[in-house]
Amino acid sequence: MLVFRTFQAQKDTCNTAIAEHGGTVLTLMEQCPPSEIEIRKDGSIHTKESASRLNGAIPMSDPLTGGALSAHGRTCPITRDRIHVSYGSSSKPYVRVDTFKDGDGWNLRDSVGVNTAAPVMVHDCAITYQYVIVFDFPLTVRPARFW
């Protein structure tokens, strides 16, 4: 039996990407809540908030990860909205498309669930002015298969 000693099974390293939106800088990692950082004038980096929920925009929904925000978001060149496609493995919908409105910080404008047949690893996304393209690849995430 697989046992985790903390609610969040993965260490918060947020070492995959850095994203700025509305003056707020996040460090990101797949399957982990982001960390908000401040880059100071002297070049030093200060963690303002680790495992940020972005004011409730990231649900605490997955027992393995504690919720997540994709590390591979996109900024619409026309609207300046920031779009992230995130995934989870514990409950439907397994995929979530979050749109953060342009402006001050990471303010969630819309969150839409995407039904897939099974929990899938959605590593990246593509966007057009009217569409978000979600890649539903055959790599599935099924924790029950771990043991």
N, C-alpha and C positions, 0 to 999 in steps of 0.2 A: 504494500500500500504506500502510495506517495503522500508524504506529510510535509506541509509547509509550516514554518514556525512564525511567520508573519503574514499579514493579509496580502501584502504585495510580494509575489514570488520573485520578481526580478529586481535587481539592484537598480536604483535610479542613477544611471550613468549619463543618460541623455547625450550620447556621443555621435549621433548620426547626422544631424542637421541643425542649422541656426536659421530662424525665421523672424523677420521684423514686420510688424503690421501696426499701423497707427501709433508709432512711437514706442511700442513695447516689444522687447526682444525675448524670444523663447529658444531654449535648446530642446531638441526633440530626439526621440528614439522610438522605434516601432514597439507597439504593445506596452507603452508606458505613458503616464501623464507627463506633460512637459514641465520644464523648470523655467521660471522667469529670471532673467539675468539683467544686470546693469553693467554697461561698459563705461567706465569712468574716463575722464579726460586724460588721466595719466596712463591709460591703457590697461589698468587693472580691471578684472572682472569680479563682480560681486553677485552671489546668488540671492535674489530677493525673495523667491518662494520656490521651494522644491515640491514636486508632485502637485502642480497647480491644477485646480479644477476650472480655471478661467471663469470665475463667478457662476459656477453651476453648469457651464456649457458642456463639460465632460462628465458623463454619468459614472458613478461608482458602481458599475454593473458587472464587471467580470472578476470572479474570485481569484483568478490566476494573475491578472495584471492590475486590478483596481481601476480599470477603465483606461482609455488610451486616446491619443490624438496622433494621427499619421505623421510620420517624419517627412513626407513627400508632398506637401501641399503646393498649391499653385495660386498665383495672383492673376485675376482677370485683368488684361491690359486695358479694357474699356471701362469697367465699373470700379476697378481697384479692390473688389471684394476678394477675400482670401478663402480658398476652397480646399478642404481636406477630406479624404475618403479613409475612414478608419474601420477597423474590424475587431470583432470579439468572438469568443468561442462558447459562451455560456448560455445565451438565449437569443431568440429571434427578435428582430432582424439582426443577422450576423454582421451586416455592413451598414455603415452610417455615413451619409454625406453631410458635412457641416459647412455652412457658409457664414463667414464672419464679415460683417459690413465694414466698408471703408470708413475710416474716421479714427476716433480716439481709442486705442487699445484693441483687444480681442473681444469684441461684442458680437455674440452669436445672433445672426439674423434669422437663420433657418437650419433645421436639422431634419433630414429625411432618412428613414430606414429603407434599406434595399434588401428584399428577400432573395436569398440564395438557397439552393437545395441543402447545403451543408456549410459549416463554418469554413470560410476560405481565407487564405492569406492574400490580401490585396496590398501588394507592395507599393504600387504607384497608381497614378491616375492621369488622365488627360482632360483638358477642357477646351470648349469652344465658347463663343459668345452665348450660345443658347443651351449647350449640353455639357454634362459631366460624364465622361466615359469611365465606367467602372470595369476593371479587368477581372473577370470571374475565371481564374485559372484552376486547373485540376488539383493544385496543392491544397489539401484541406487541413484544418486544425481541429483535431478531435482528442481532447485530453483523456477521454476514457480509454484510448488505445495506449496510454503511457504505462499502464500496469496490467 
